[in-house]
Amino acid sequence: MNKRIYKNRPSDYNQEGGFLMAESFHNYTNSIWLDSFMFQRHWLPKLPSKGLKNSVLQ
């Protein structure tokens, strides 16, 4: 494990490496989901093409 990633969380050093990898992967996928959600909420209503909007939201 690259411990520089978790330098601000020393308590996690006592956990297994799998816990750190699973949590970092969970945070990574959460940020991707949040970014796509905010993109849909903010930009898609402003797009002129309703066909694109419907195809992405379905």
N, C-alpha and C positions, 0 to 999 in steps of 0.2 A: 504493500500500500504506500502511496505517496502521502506522507503525513502532513505535508505543507497544506494540503487541501483542508485538513481539519485542525489547523493550528489554533483556531478560536474555540474549539470544543474539546478540551483535554479529557473530559469525562468519558468520551466515546473511545478513548484508547483502551479501556478495559474491556470493551465489547469485542466480539469476534469480527474479523475482517468482512465476513459476509454481511453482517448487519450494516456496516458502513457503506458497502457497495450497494446494497439494496436501498438504503435510505437516499443515497446520492442519486441513484437511478430514478427513484420515486419523485424526488424534487425536480429532476431534469424533465421528466415527462409531464409533471404538473405545470412547469413553466411553459412548455410547448402548448399544452391544452389551453392555458390561460391566454397566451398570446393569440392563438387562433380564435378564441372566443371573443376577445376584445376587438380583433380585426373584423369579425362578422358584425358585432354590435355597432362599431364606429364607422366602418367604411362601406359595408354593403348597402345600407339604406341610401347612401349618397351616389351609388353607381347608377348610370342611366339605364343599363340593360337589366330588365326584370328576369330574363332567362338565366343570366349568370347568377343572380341572387337566389333564384329558386333552386338551381342545380346545386349550389354550394350548401344551402341550408337543409336540403333533404338528406 
